[in-house]
Amino acid sequence: MPISTGVAAGVPYLAVPPSHDTDGPAPVVVAWHLMDPPRTEAAFAAALPLDGLDAWRIYLGLPMCGARMPAGGPDELMRLGFEDAVLNLQGPVATRGAEEFPAAYAALREQLGLADDAALALVGGSMGSAVALLVLTESAPAARIQASAAVLVSPIASLRPAVDALGRRYGVEYPWGPDSLEVARRLDFVSRADELAGAGQPAVQLIVGAEDDVTGFREPARQLRDALAERYADPSSAGLVVVPGMAHPLAEEPGVEPAPQTPHAAAVDQHAVAWLRAHLHAPASRPTR
């Protein structure tokens, strides 16, 4: 079956079928891209093809990105970000992306013939990781969907330090207020580790770049790994990998169209495939400590 593209409950996707027949229902990996390069589902599929994994690999487009870019394109996104990065961009993209997942996944099951009992894993890069984490803590449990594993790349483990890091990058200081602090509370997954542990204890691997911002991304990722390991029956089901020389993006600018895989993306891909091979077939529910 060839690579397919389409729209599932309003969400654009690119789907790659398993390369081989599987014993039983083929597992499913659902992935969300970054807002940095690669910033579309097609570009993310080129950067992280997850080759060698006998599973459906389905790349979903984020709200306000790619085909759903607001009128005015990248310039409008930049304007919205400078106006209020949290309330105009990070908050809406993460929450809408998570809220639309159950309906999109139901439509994908019908369109692609996915088995209802297929093992499920989630992959997310940067803002896509925030979507994946919200799905794990909120959308999936509400829809009675369980994921057995997740791989989070350049993750937003906690929004507030990530936004502060972005401010340092652009030479501005974000003016936190009551509404944006509430968004940050919802997207503070270090503080929500109990909820992640209570959602079937999915095996979570966090992958960060050694050249990424320490306080914005690397340290929160370590804190989330440690918080999950403390709560999981099997502490090794929470992992952290640091990729030497890698910064935050996984592709070169502009990151919209598929491009040759960079060495850093290839390293991330290898780590992700190894983790998913080990955990995608694991039971979706694990005993708590």
C-alpha positions, -999 to 999 in steps of 0.1 A, spaced: 0 0 0 15 34 -10 20 64 12 -13 83 14 -24 118 23 -58 131 33 -79 148 59 -93 131 89 -120 150 108 -105 182 95 -69 173 103 -45 169 74 -23 137 75 3 117 58 2 80 64 29 53 58 17 17 60 37 -11 76 65 -24 53 57 -60 62 27 -80 73 24 -82 110 11 -110 133 -22 -96 145 -33 -60 142 -6 -37 129 5 -12 155 -1 25 149 23 55 156 7 89 155 31 119 152 29 157 154 56 179 140 74 210 154 67 246 147 104 249 141 117 229 111 103 204 102 71 224 105 47 203 84 36 167 85 54 159 52 86 175 64 84 157 97 79 123 79 111 130 60 130 139 91 117 110 112 105 83 89 108 56 116 121 32 90 122 -4 100 93 -1 123 65 -25 113 37 -2 121 14 24 106 32 58 108 7 86 107 19 122 107 -8 148 116 -6 185 108 -8 209 137 -34 236 139 -23 269 124 5 252 105 9 239 69 -24 237 52 -41 253 82 -18 283 83 -38 315 90 -42 341 63 -10 360 60 12 329 63 44 329 83 43 367 87 10 365 104 22 337 127 52 359 136 29 388 143 7 367 165 37 354 184 51 388 191 16 400 202 11 371 226 31 339 221 12 319 247 -24 330 242 -22 333 204 0 304 195 13 279 220 -19 275 240 -43 273 210 -20 250 190 -15 225 218 -50 224 231 -67 223 197 -43 196 185 -51 175 215 -88 181 214 -91 171 177 -72 138 182 -100 115 192 -122 124 162 -92 124 138 -81 90 151 -116 75 147 -117 88 111 -82 74 104 -94 40 117 -122 41 91 -102 56 62 -71 34 66 -87 3 81 -68 5 114 -78 -22 139 -97 -10 169 -74 -29 192 -41 -19 175 -13 -10 198 -8 28 198 22 50 203 26 88 201 55 109 188 58 146 190 85 172 184 86 205 204 50 219 202 40 185 188 53 170 220 29 192 240 1 179 219 11 143 225 14 150 263 -20 166 264 -34 136 245 -19 113 271 -32 132 301 -66 144 288 -79 135 253 -70 98 252 -84 89 287 -116 108 280 -120 89 248 -109 56 264 -79 54 241 -46 41 256 -12 46 242 15 21 253 45 43 244 56 79 234 87 95 220 90 132 227 117 151 208 130 185 218 100 184 242 80 211 258 80 193 292 70 226 309 57 256 289 69 285 311 106 278 309 102 270 272 85 304 265 112 322 286 138 304 264 121 316 233 121 351 247 158 350 252 162 338 216 143 368 202 155 393 228 121 399 244 106 391 278 71 375 278 47 394 301 30 366 321 -5 373 333 -34 353 348 -46 338 315 -12 328 302 -2 314 336 -32 291 335 -21 279 300 14 273 315 -1 254 344 -20 231 320 12 226 299 34 219 329 38 181 325 64 178 352 37 188 377 12 165 360 35 134 362 9 118 384 -17 120 356 7 105 331 15 77 355 -22 72 359 -29 70 322 -16 34 319 21 43 325 30 47 288 67 41 282 80 76 276 113 85 260 125 121 259 151 131 233 169 164 236 198 181 219 230 188 237 230 223 221 193 231 231 185 257 258 194 241 292 167 258 314 141 259 287 142 223 274 170 201 286 164 205 324 126 202 322 130 170 301 153 156 328 128 166 355 99 149 336 119 117 331 128 116 368 92 123 379 79 95 357 106 71 368 97 77 405 60 69 398 63 40 373 64 3 384 93 -1 360 115 31 362 132 21 329 99 29 311 109 65 314 140 74 294 161 104 284 186 106 255 208 136 248 220 139 212 254 154 209 256 186 188 219 188 182 200 221 188 162 224 189 151 220 152 153 186 134 157 200 99 171 230 80 150 261 72 125 265 58 113 231 70 81 231 50 88 206 23 104 171 27 142 174 28 171 151 32 175 138 67 201 155 88 226 135 108 210 146 140 175 136 128 189 103 118 202 98 153 168 107 168 151 84 143 173 55 154 166 61 191 129 65 185 126 32 165 145 13 191 122 26 219 91 19 199 102 -16 190 107 -23 227 75 -8 240 49 -4 213 37 -40 218 38 -38 255 5 -38 275 -12 -4 275 -20 -7 311 6 -13 338 3 -17 376 10 14 397 35 13 425 
